[in-house]
């Protein structure tokens, strides 16, 4: 059983505030759906300058805008390639100085592909040997982990382990 409010001033205040409280708690029948990257807050920005390895002439850049919700937009570009040629690019755990492949997916060191090979369409150069692409990707990069972006001339074997790139760049978080 509810006890009556003895203080009339308090009772009047509650009665006057009740419509404002109810109006502020309006419920929506439709849940909000977010399915576009730009609808999520930006978690981090990553970038890499890709430099030639050995005698190669390929160089480029990678810019990543990472969003909450475990996805990001990647923009890759390269120059110095052969005209009208396909190049494979991949993000690997491990910096450019890392040359050994990880023993398995839970190994703490070594090169390990970020994502799946299907996440990485080839960079196809134009007549001047330049290429660029924008790619939405699933996943989230760990700020405590070193990553590199590596490029090689496209091969029929798409499951590249990251060794022997012709160009490499270390990803930096900002």
Residue, then its C-alpha position, 0 to 999 in steps of 0.5 A: x500500500x502506497x503511503x500518501x505524500x504528506x508534504x504538499x509542496x513536494x507532491x505538487x512538484x512531482x505532479x508538475x514534473x511528471x509530464x516532462x519526465x514522461x515526454x523525455x522518455x519517449x520510446x521508439x518502436x523501430x530499432x536504429x540500424x547502422x550499416x554504413x561506415x560513416x555512421x559509426x564514430x572514428x576509432x583511429x586513423x592509420x597510415x603507412x608510407x610504402x617504400x621499395x624493397x631491394x632493387x624494386x621501384x614500387x612505392x605507395x601509401x596506405x591510409x586507414x580510417x578505423x571505425x567502432x564496430x570492427x570495420x575500416x576504410x582502406x585507401x591504397x595507392x602505388x606508383x613505379x609498377x609495370x604498366x597494366x600489371x596486377x599487384x597483390x597487397x596485404x596487411x600483416x601483423x609484424x613490421x617491415x623488419x619481420x621476415x619470418x612467418x608466424x608458426x600459427x594463428x596464436x603465435x605471438x611473433x612472425x608475419x600473420x595475415x590480417x583478415x582473409x585473402x578475399x579482403x584484398x583485391x589486386x591493385x591493377x596499374x594503368x599505363x603509367x604504372x600507377x594504381x589506387x583503390x578504396x576498400x571497406x574491410x572488416x576487423x579492428x587493428x590492435x593499437x599495441x601490435x605492429x602492422x605492415x602493408x606489403x606489395x608483390x607482383x600478383x601471382x596465381x597463388x593468392x595465399x601469400x605469407x608476406x615474405x619477399x615483398x617488393x615494397x613494404x610500409x609500417x602502419x602508424x596509428x594516429 
